[in-house]
Amino acid sequence: MWAITLGATFGVEHLQTVERAVPEPAADQVLIRVRAASLNYRDWEVINGQYHQVFPQGLVPLSDGAGEIVAVGREVTGFQPGDAVMGHFWQGWQAGGFDQALQAQTLGGPLDGMLAEYRVLPARGVMRSPAHLSHAQAACLPCAAVTAWQALVTEGRLCAGQWVLVQGTGGVSLFALQFAKLHGARVLVLSSSDEKLARARQLGADATLNYRTQPAWGAAVQALTGGVHHVVEVGGPGSFAQSFQALHPGGQINVIGYLGGKAGEINPLQVLQTQARVRGIAVGPASSVQAMCQAISASSLQPQIDQVFERDAVADAFAHLAAGRHMGKVVLSL
C-alpha cells in the first residue's frame, strides 16, 4: 500500500510517498480502504512544523478521512466489510467533557492520519457515514463539522430564534451556518468577499457583513441583531474585541481558530461587561459525532465542498487552502 508521510524537512514539498505492508486488523479493529481525505488548517501547520507540537519524520498526516471497511477483527460486531465509515479525530474520547480526552490521541499527529491507501482503527474509533453522503462529503465531517456541532449544539445548547455570528466561509464556518439554520437560529456571516457573502445568503444566511469595508463590524453586528448569542470565533486575538462588541449579554464565544495570529491581548472588562461565556472547542467526542450524523441523515444535509484534488496534487490542494480562496472544504480524492 502507499502512504504519504512527513519528510526529514518540514514543508508540503518535502512530503514523501512510501510503500508499506497492508496492516492486519487486531481483534477489536477494522481495516479501512481510505477513499477521500479533507484538509484542515491544523494539517497545514503539522506538515510545516508550525503546530504547537512537532511530530517526527514518517508520520502520516491528515486528520480527516473516509472510506469503506474491507476487513474486521474477530471481536468486531458492529461493522462488516463494505460499510462506509469515517474515522474519529479523537481516538479514545467517547463522551463527556474535555477532561475525558486527556488520555485520548488524535489522528494526523501524534497518531498516523488518513493520507494512506489503508488505515487500521479501533472499531470504537470509527463512525458509519451518513448513507446519502459520498466518501468525499463524509471526509469533511470528523473535524470541521464536529467542531461546529460541539460549539453550537453540544456545548452551546443552541435554540431557535437565537443569533449566531459566523466568521468567514471555511469548513467550520459553513457547517456552523448549516447547523444553526437546522435548529431554527438566525445567522450573520462575516467575510472580506462580497461574492462569498452572496453565496452564504444562498445557503441561508440571514445577514452578511464585509469586514474589509466595515472594519468596526462589532458595532454593526450589534446594530443589526441586537447582539448575537453565539460567536464562532476563528480569527483569534485580532477579532476578539469585535466579537465582544457584537455579543448579546450572556452570550457565548466559541474559540475555534487563530487564523489572525496567536498573539494578542484580551480586556477582561469586556468579559465582565457582557457576562460572556468564552470556551475553547477542540472538536468533540464520539457522542457528538453520533448525534451530528443522526441530524445530518435526518435532514439530508449536504456538506459544502469547494474543490476536490487528486492524490498527486497534494501540494496544490494545500496551496489552495493556505491562500484562503476556498469556500467550504478542500478534499483529496484517494
Summary of the structure (lengths in Angstrom):
residues: 334
radius of gyration: 19.6
end to end distance: 12.1
largest distance: 60.2
contacts: 1184
relative contact order: 0.15
helix: 33%
strand: 28%
